[in-house]
Amino acid sequence: MKSITIKGSERESVGKVATKALRNAGLVPCVLYGGNQAVHFSAEVMAFKNLVYTPNAHTVEIDLGKGKSFNAILQDIQVHPVSDKILHIDFFQIFEDKEITMEVPVKIVGNSKGVMAGGDLRLNNRKLKVRALPKNLPDFVEADITPLDMGNKLYVTKVASPNYKIMHPDNTVICQVKISRAAMKAAQEAAKAAKAPAKGKKK
């Protein structure tokens, strides 16, 4: 999985007054959990642009200077309910020898027979939770829809990998091809046309 670097500074004061002062200065207060002790730090708002405002998944290298750096994943983010301004971010430290669970996006590939026949592709899950060692975390889970015909579903069992474990029940649907109104109407008309000659036959 791709990693991005966030440069920040450790915080000495963690009270409400200090936190408000950081936000007023255009900084985001953050906490890193998962290590021996929590690490409080702050970074500029723009440092999180490629982490927060993207559908992609990333691991993070938190660089606090003076030789201090940590590998982590984003755990939780708080935003203002009106302005959507980032208020606080929690990170979780990761280690190369310990598995972690993370949400990664689904990437649809292939051409479905059902879609080409007029069906509608419905994506039930845009992201999936996977568990793996950090080095085995995928950038995305590839879902091949080529075999899907009209009315078919693609289950998580079809995208299994030896590198990571999918943390969803086997009956979880990634996507499905539903019969569109146009296709249903065409099928109904075809059925009527097929029955028409039979009505005209003499007994």
N, C-alpha and C positions, 0 to 999 in steps of 0.2 A: 504494500500500500504506500502511496505517496505521502510524504511528510512535508509540513510547512514549518517555518521557524517564526516564533513570536518573541520579540525582544522586549523585556520588561525590567522592572526594578522591584526589589524586595520592599515590603511595607513594614515600617516599624510600629506605626499606630494603626489599629484596626477598629476603632470606635466609630460611632455614627458621624461625629463631627469630621473626623479625618476622611471617612468614606465620601461624605458630601463634598468635601474640598477637592478630592480626586476627580469626582464627576464634573464639578464646575471647571476643572482644569482640562477637561477633555480626555480624562483617563478612565479606564475600566478597572474596578477592583476585582481581583481574582483570588481563588484559593486552590492550591494543589493538594489533593489527598492521596492516600495509598502508600506513602512512604513511612518512615519512622515517626515523623511529625508533620503536621500541616504546614505548608509554605504559603504565606500571604504575599502577593505581589500585585503590581498594576502595570498596565500597558496602554498605549494609545489606541483609541477606537479603531483607527484605520488598520491597525495590525491584525484585526480579526476579520477583515473584509473577505479574504479568501477561505476562511474557515466557517463563518456563519452564513454568509449570503451566497451559498452555492448548494446544489443538489448532491455534489460529490462528497465522499468521505475521505478524511485525512487523519493521520496521526500527527502529533505536534511535538516539536522540540522547543521547550521553553528556555530561552537564554536570558539569564539574569545577570550576566557579566561576572567578572572576577573568577572565571573558571567554573561558575555554577550553571549547569544545564540539566534539564530533566526531559525524559520522553514521556508523553502523556496522550490521553484522548479527552475530548470534550465530554463532560458528564452531564452538566446542567447549565442552562442559561436563563437569566431573568431579564425580561424586557419591559419597558414602560407600556402600560395598556393602551395609551393614547398615541404617544409619539413613536413607539417601537424602538426607542433608544435603549441600547444595552446598559443594564444596570449592574449586573454581576455575572461572573462566569465561574463555574466549578470545573476543575480538571481532575483526572485520575491518573496517577503515575503508573506507567507500564514497565515491565521488565522482560527481557528477551526469553527467559526461561519459564515465564508464567502465562498461561492462557488468559485471554480476556474476551468479553462479549461486546460486540459492537454492531450497530446498524449500518448496512451498506446498501447502496442503490441497486435496483434490478435493471439490467440492460437487455432490451428485447432485440433479438437477431432473427434473421430468416424471413421467409414469406409464407404466411399461412394459406393453405388451400381454401379454408373456410372464408377467410377475408377476401381472397381473390374472387370467390364465388358470390360475394356480396354481403358477407357477415360483418358484424361489428366486433372489434377487439376491445375487451374491457380489462383494464389492469387493476386487479384486486389489491395487490401489494406492490407499492413502488419501492419499498425497502424491506430487507430481511435481516433478522438478527443472526449473526454467525459467531461462533466461538473458535478461537485459534491462538496459536502463538503469534506475537506481533509480526514476525517475518512472513507468516503465512496468511495474513489478513488480505483478502482480495480488494481491489479498487471497486469492483462490482461483481454481482452474480449474473452470469450470462444465461438468459432464458431463450432457448431456440423454439420458435413457434411454428416452424415448418410443418410438423406432422399434424397440427391442429385443423380439424375439419369443422364444419358448422355444428355448433352445440358441444364441442369438445372443451375440456379444461386442462390446464397445465398445473400439476401439483409439485410441491417442493421436492418430492422424491426424485423428480426428473432432473434436478439441478445439483444433486449431491456431488461432493468432492472429497477426496482423501486428505486434502490440506486443511479443511475446516469442517465444523459441524454446524448444521442449520438448526437453530433453536426454535423450531416450530413443529407442531404436530404434522404427521405425514399427510393428513387430509387437507392441509392448508393450500388454498388455490392461489397461484401467482397471477394467472390471467385466464381468460376464457373467450371463446368466439361465440357470440350470441347471434341468433337469426335476426337480421334487420327487418324493419317493417316492409321495405321494398322487396326483400327476398321472400318474406312470408306472403306478401300479396301476389308475387309472381308464381309462387308454389301453389297458392289457392286457385289462381287463374288457370294454371297448367292442369290442375286436378279437375276443374270444371270442364276444360276443353277435352280432357280424356274421357269424361263421362258423357259428353254431348252425343257422340255417335251411337252409344248404347241406347239412348233414349229414342233415337230415330229408328231403331230396328223394329221390324214387324214380328209379332209373336207367332 
